[in-house]
């Protein structure tokens, strides 16, 4: 009896690493590997508003900076104006801005310095530009908005026209 039990134990020890290999999520642009050990609950997401309108001297491209944080569930860096993913998973991002009268703009959602999607506002009056994306991020990945050309408009008083938000959809 001990021989059979010992044989089963040896087979389990040999097969266990194969069964315990990391789960892989295919993203269309590569793969994400789920951690080998279960991860603790993770919360991530933010909503910021009211962009800092740059001066004429500021070069493009530049990171779009925000004045107010509405919500920070984890990951938003007020100092750097970037989102740093607190855990590996799928995150939904959305952003909105408007052009100044007679000026246009292009704003891009950037992931680790790589363009993801853009929004454009034309010169004909105050035109809105917005976009959204679901991104697969590894823990520590950096996401931010970048003004690639032109300038955006922000109301000088209490109205807010520029927003940037994201939230964790699924943790891997």
N, C-alpha and C positions, 0 to 999 in steps of 0.2 A: 504494500500500500504506500509506503514512504517513497518508493521509486517512482510511482505514477505521480504523486503530488509534487515531488521534486522536479520531475520532467515538465509538469505544467508550469511550475514556478519559473523554470529556466526559459520556457517559451514566452511567458508573459514578460519577463525581464528583457528579452530580445525584441519583442514586438512593441513594448510600451513606448520607446522613443519614436517609433513610426506613428503611433496613434496620437502622441502628444506633440507632434510638430505644429508649428504655428499655422493658424488659419490665415488664409490669404484673401484679401478683397481686391478684385480687379477694378481699376478706376478708369480705364480707357487711356490713361496717360502713364500707366505703370501700376505697381501694386503696393499695397500697404500690408504690413505684417502685424497681425494682432499679437499682443504680448503673450508669452507662454503661461504666465500666471494671471489669474483673474485680477483685473484692476479695480481699485476702489471707485466708488461713485464719483463722477466728475461733473462739474457744472461749468459751462462756458457760454459766454454771450455778452453782448453790450449794445447800447444805443447811445450815440453821440449826436450833437447838433450844433448849429451855428459855427460855420467855418470862419477861420481867420482869413480875411481877404488880404492877399499879399500886396506889398507895395509894387510900384512899377519896376523897381530895380531888381526884384527877385527873379532869378533864372528859372527856366523850366528845363527838364522836369523837376518837380519838387513834391515832397509829401504834403498832402492837404492836412492842415492842422485844425483842430476843433476846440471851441471855447467851453462847451458844457457837456457833462456826462449825465444822461438821463438814467441809465441803468448800467451796472457793471457786475455781471454774474461771475466774472472771472475771465482774465485774459487781456483786457484793455489796458494799455499803458498810457496814462495821461501825459507823462513826461515825453514819450516818444511818438505819440499819436499813431500807434500800431496795435494790432491784435496779435497776441502770441498764444497759440493754441495750448490750452492747459492739458489736453489729452488727445490721443489719436482718435479720429472719427470724421464724420461728415458734418460740415457746417454750412448753413445757408446765410449768404451775404446779400444785402441790398443797399443801394445808395441813390441819392437824389441831389440835384443841384440845378440852378438856373443861371443863364448868361446875363451879363450886364447889358444894358441898352446899347446897341451898336457894336457889341463885342461878342465873340464866341468863345467856347471852351471845349476841351476834351479832357475827361477825367477817366483814369483807368484803375481797375481793381488789380492790385499786384500781389502775387504770392511768391515770397522768397526772391523778389526782384524780377519776376517773370510776369508779363502781361497775361491777364485772364479774360476780362471783358472791359469795354469802354462805354462811356456815355458822352453824347455830344449835344451842345446847345448852340443854336445858330445866332447870327447877329441881328435878326429881325425882332427887335423888342426883347422882352424878357422871356426867353425860351427855355423850357425844361428839358433836362437830360437825366435819364435814370437807367439802371440795369440791375440785374440780380444773377447770382450763380450759386450752385451747390458745389462746394469744394471738399475733396478728401484731403485732410491735413494730418501729418504726424505731429506728435506732441512737440512743442517748441517752434513749430512753423510760424513764420511772420507774414501777416497780411495787412495791407494798408491801401489807402487811396493816393493816387499820384496825379497831380495836374500836369498833363503832357503839353498842353498849349493853351494860350488864352488866359482868361480870368473869369471867375464866377462872381455872382452878385449875392450879397447878404444885406438884408434890410438894416438900416442904421438904428432902428429902435427895437421893439419887442417881437416882431415877426421873425420867423426862422424859415429859411428856404433850403438849407443844406443839411442832409442827414446821412448817417452811415450806421448800419445795424447788422448784427449777426447773432446766430444762436446755434448751439449744438443740436443736431438732429439725431445722431446715433453715435454712441461711443463704441469703439472697436477694441 
